[in-house]
Amino acid sequence: MRIILTLVFTITLASCSISNKTIALAPTSLKLSINDTINLPSYASKYSEYDGVFLEIDESMEHNASDLMMGLNEWSFFYIRKVRYVILNPDNQRLSTFSVHVEANQVLKNAFMRTISPDGKITRFNMLHLKSEKNSDHSQTYRFVYPDVVKGTIVEEGYEIEYVNLLNNPPLQHNVALQYSMPVEKLTFRYAYPDWWEIRQKNISDTRKLKYTTQLDAKNRKRVLMYAARDIAAVHDEPFSPFFKELADYAAFMITKLNMGNINYKGASGWSEVANIYKNYAIDRTSFFSKLLANNVGRTTDKVVASCKTSEQKLDSIITYLQTQMDVGQGASDFDELLIKKKGNAYLITGLAQAMLLKARIDAKYLLIHSAQDGYFDKQYFSASEMYTPAVLAVINEKSYVVFPYIEFLPITYIPELYQGQEAIKITNQGYDGFYKVPDGVGSDNITEEAYQLNIAEDGAVEVEELKTLHGSEAYGVRRNMARMNNEERDQSLKKMMTYSDGHTTITSSSIENLSDHRKPLIIRLRYTIDNLVTVTPEEVIFQTGGLFSPTSRIKFKSDSKERKNPIRIFNDEAFIKKITIQYPQTWELASTMQDVQFQNNFGSISGNYAISKGTLKAEQSLRLIKTLQPKETVDDLWRVAGKSSRLQLPNLIFKVNN
């Protein structure tokens, strides 16, 4: 969702410099036989926690051009990727499948694949083996499933993509992964471009600096930016982690100046130039005739806020109207057309929101926000690829709201985690208006309430009534996911939301309330039976609680703190509240000790209160997490409030049977 910069044509004097293609796709020089395959036991031991390991990744990008440029076909751009990896888990379909996605402005020129079995047998494949699937956006996906994959199979594959229609969609900005979810033993990346062009590299951190080298190929008029590394650690996917690019190394760079005969381009020299691109496209996009006569924006605004008594109500009504009435996609070209077609891109919808808020006498400015998914924000890297998420900053009685009028179900008080605390630029009708630090989302209403009524029969059968009431970020996330599902997918999702992860469960009824009304809490009701969590003997009964008494039923943790790799980030203050009533035969007496709990640390606090009467156990538990960023070494403290080390955790209840 980005506005694409286009090249500017100017007339220049012709010269005669040609930058030739120097990189081609060819199978790597790997020569494997029965005598020199990898040491599989050694790899399986060293990388036991991974499904595979990259032995080598080799990526290249290359521009070829002439500064004479008498014809458009003289400019070409190629992307080449070659990978070699060993499979340690043959059940991982991603590793046992060749897959490449080719956009509408790209062509797959060539591909090769081969597998090397642990006994040294080499099997080769080529383009003819690929199956192509066309997508609705005119892109294509090519796939091939490798046969006879076993533990220790080595896969070697490569492909070459050529970009077409370069003037309509010029490849001037690039992001390249240099770290992955699997370890990499050797990685090489090169970027070749005409030596009379200029590029700029993005800093990826205040402290981390990538070590590039630059080579000059005078014969072919090429400058080659290179990066090489060995033994690159994997980036782990762990709960409560920062975003991937906040942890991983990656290369980001862009062309800042090029000339090819009568084609010239110069990148932005400041954020005001970036802002002006969006101002001209998305702000005040109403014709003079409409302003003078039709006034569609004004009439629509008046209608939407007619029943509102406060500015906050007007803000909520306008944003909700746009979120529910506008489809995001290619459609309108200005505000009037957008109000008629009810379809347009996010930039135009955001511009309309700003215009309607101003009409409602609410101070509103257009924002472009940097996303945490894009890693570190380099203020000197003047690129639309760094600031491309639109939003509106509305100020009412000195209180600021950052709202997203194109994201359905998103409350005006909640800011998604990937934008919280990030830099943004403000844009008004006059243009660039400086930087703005996006605040954190309101955390006071991020509450998950769960109520359970359990009835345990004498034969051990368990009937459960479960009521979940979701507020804030959790309600928003569930709404967004549910809205995209069909009935079957929704039923499966509800089953996954059941607290009981153990046991044989059968859902007898389920319902969702307020799914389309984000102003109200999302309510989920479940009824189900469980037939194998209770063990009944003549003397005692053991009830496996299956997560019922865990601090939260949403978060799953591993049990070994030594496995934690990432820092711990809790994005919002959150509260999880459980109310549990268990009814059981009056001939049973609870033998487990139930002690009230109060505890807190740097991550939050827990409390537990229990009341026991004949045939009934009532419990109230709460977990409150605090927005924080902590080093990985403190993960044991996190578990003491939210994990298996929490004193709220009760894996079993034991009853004595009185005959």
Secondary structure, 3 states (H helix, E strand, C coil): CCCCCCCEECCCCCCCCEECCCCCCCCCCCCCCCCCCCCHHHHHHHCCCCCEEEEEEEEEEEEEEECCCCCHHHCEEEEEEEEEEEECCCCCCCCCEEEEEECCCEEEEEEEEEEECCCCCEEEEEHHHCEEEECCCCCEEEEEECCCCCCCCEEEEEEEEEECCCCCCCCCEEEEECCCCCCEEEEEEEEEEECCCEEEECCCCCCCCCCCEEEEECCCCEEEEEEEEEEECCCCCCCCCCCHHHHCCEEEEEEEEEEECCEEEECCCCHHHHHHHHHHHHCCCCCHHHHHHHCHHHHHHHHHCCCCCCHHHHHHHHHHHHHHHCEECCCCCCHHHHHHHCEECHHHHHHHHHHHHHHCCCEEEEEEECCHHHCCCCCCCCCCCCCCEEEEEEEECCEEEEECCCCCCCCCCCCCHHHCCCEEEEEECCEEEEEEECCCCCCCCCEEEEEEEEEECCCCCEEEEEEEEECHHHHHHHHHHHHCCCHHHHHHHHHHHCCCCCCCEEEEEEEEECCCCCCCCEEEEEEEEECCCEEECCCEEEEECCCCCCCCCCCCCCCCHHHCCCCEEECCCEEEEEEEEEECCCCEEECCCCCCEEEEECCEEEEEEEEEECCEEEEEEEEEECCEEECHHHHHHHHHHHCCCCCCCCCEEEEEECC
